Amino acid sequence: MQNKPFIKPGTLLVAHPDLTDHFFRKSVVLITEANIGGYVGLCLNRSSGLDMPSVLEKHGVSWPLGDELYVGGPIQEQALFMLHTTEFASSNTLAFANYAAVSSDELMIEKMQMGDVPVNYKFISGMAGWNPSQLEKEIIKEKSWLTCEANEDIVYCNSSRHWEKAIDLCAASMIDQYI
């Protein structure tokens, strides 16, 4: 077993064009946690087809913003996370990059209803997870993922071309490493 994680939080996993997995095909995943026990990530570009007003209305919460809800992965699909810029914090917030943190509590909703809204954010249900050897195998042996350091633009991108933009970022990163 490794003593340190293979990749660090803030790393972008971009599905290789040949990846045919049902969920992860053309996915852009941001690693939010990495330790010797494994990795946690949030898929950034998989729409749930739902918006936050309709989701929160079921729980008796009025939501004035028309935010889209994304599907972060096949684990804990009912869990609600908010990926956001670091000037915002709630009672359960994990900052993992200088441009990104993740919160997952009821206070984040209350704060936003009172006007405390992050500069950039995305609501995400569920997450992705890998054990250390699984992700290393998927990246190195299976070549299922392209990797690069994420940035604020790609994390909060809402374009229908999110995956293509992430591929471009990985390509530019690779070129920068060698030139």
Summary of the structure (lengths in Angstrom):
residues: 179
radius of gyration: 16.3
end to end distance: 33.7
largest distance: 54.9
contacts: 543
relative contact order: 0.22
helix: 25%
strand: 35%
